[in-house]
Amino acid sequence: MTLTTSLSVKLRELLELISAMRLCPNGIRKKIIVYLGWKIGDRSVVRWGINYPAKRVFIGRDCLVAAHTFFDGAGSVTIEDNVKIGPFSKFLTTTHPIEEKAPRRVFGKDIHLDTKIEFGCWLGASVMVLPGVTIRSGCVIAAGAVVVKDTEPNGIYAGVPAKRVKDLAPSAAVLAPIYTQPTIVAQSAHRSSADADYDGFAGNR
Ligand SMILES: CC(C)(COP(=O)(O)OP(=O)(O)OC[C@H]1O[C@@H](n2cnc3c(N)ncnc32)[C@H](O)[C@@H]1OP(=O)(O)O)[C@@H](O)C(=O)NCCC(=O)NCCS
């Protein structure tokens, strides 16, 4: 590896580190993400703790990617407009053929599959989306679900593997602003730092 290549790898690692920090403003993180090669649309927010192994990530407009989301593999992850992703979710894009003899996974045999979340979905916390899966528009994926195959549009999916538990009415394809005043206000007179943080994410980009 030449000195120049080695410096550019280190620069990349440094930028990944900075953007993963909670104290990095969302706006700076967004610039770093774009510099690192991802695409991200207007008014979309990516929060801290993001894990970067995937190089091909395309995020539309008015999206929220909450903290500690993990993007893995050499396939692409496409997140269409107006999608909200809960914290600690994982998007996988690479898998491996299972060998007949042990070891079952041999290094160097990779299958890259594109993963996609269509318009207007909400994924709860700790959702895992397997390689090649498309979550069709208007779906809600319940916290902790593992989505192993494509969904149909406008439904709630829950569990491992995720199954459709409820139908939802199709929603209008309107780009709503990412932040509206919360309808449930804190009951306590003492606002926690989490409240302040939630209030802040729209302005801090
Ligand atoms: C999906 C969700 C929004 C509930 O939607 P809902 O319309 O109120 O659905 P219900 O509570 O009526 O649940 C429907 C069924 O799914 C099941 N279910 C709901 N959430 C589930 C989950 N996370 N895992 C497994 N099953 C779940 C319910 O037990 C119920 O099953 P039943 O019909 O056999 O009783 C909620 O469960 C959820 O996961 N919210 C995400 C919260 C979160 O992650 N917040 C932080 C990130 S933004």
The ligand as a Gaussian input file, in Angstrom:
#p B3LYP/6-31G(d) Opt

LIG

0 1
 C      -45.891000      -2.518000      15.858000
 C      -46.289000      -1.589000      16.987000
 C      -46.230000      -0.136000      16.503000
 C      -47.682000      -1.911000      17.494000
 O      -48.662000      -1.595000      16.557000
 P      -50.215000      -1.846000      16.924000
 O      -51.047000      -1.458000      15.756000
 O      -50.522000      -1.169000      18.208000
 O      -50.262000      -3.418000      17.036000
 P      -50.736000      -4.330000      18.250000
 O      -50.059000      -3.900000      19.524000
 O      -52.220000      -4.422000      18.198000
 O      -50.081000      -5.713000      17.833000
 C      -50.583000      -6.516000      16.790000
 C      -50.018000      -7.926000      17.021000
 O      -48.582000      -7.878000      16.827000
 C      -47.907000      -8.314000      17.992000
 N      -46.742000      -7.459000      18.172000
 C      -46.693000      -6.114000      18.301000
 N      -45.430000      -5.688000      18.419000
 C      -44.659000      -6.786000      18.362000
 C      -43.258000      -6.996000      18.421000
 N      -42.409000      -5.970000      18.559000
 N      -42.791000      -8.263000      18.311000
 C      -43.658000      -9.310000      18.162000
 N      -44.988000      -9.171000      18.091000
 C      -45.484000      -7.934000      18.213000
 C      -48.918000      -8.125000      19.121000
 O      -48.644000      -8.999000      20.199000
 C      -50.205000      -8.441000      18.429000
 O      -50.355000      -9.835000      18.314000
 P      -51.786000     -10.555000      18.624000
 O      -52.739000      -9.984000      17.584000
 O      -51.492000     -12.002000      18.438000
 O      -52.150000     -10.145000      20.010000
 C      -45.390000      -1.760000      18.226000
 O      -45.575000      -3.059000      18.761000
 C      -43.917000      -1.558000      17.946000
 O      -43.156000      -2.487000      17.694000
 N      -43.502000      -0.279000      18.013000
 C      -42.120000       0.104000      17.771000
 C      -41.578000       0.864000      18.986000
 C      -40.172000       1.247000      18.769000
 O      -39.375000       0.473000      18.264000
 N      -39.837000       2.484000      19.168000
 C      -38.496000       3.033000      19.040000
 C      -38.056000       3.266000      17.643000
 S      -38.910000       4.498000      16.738000

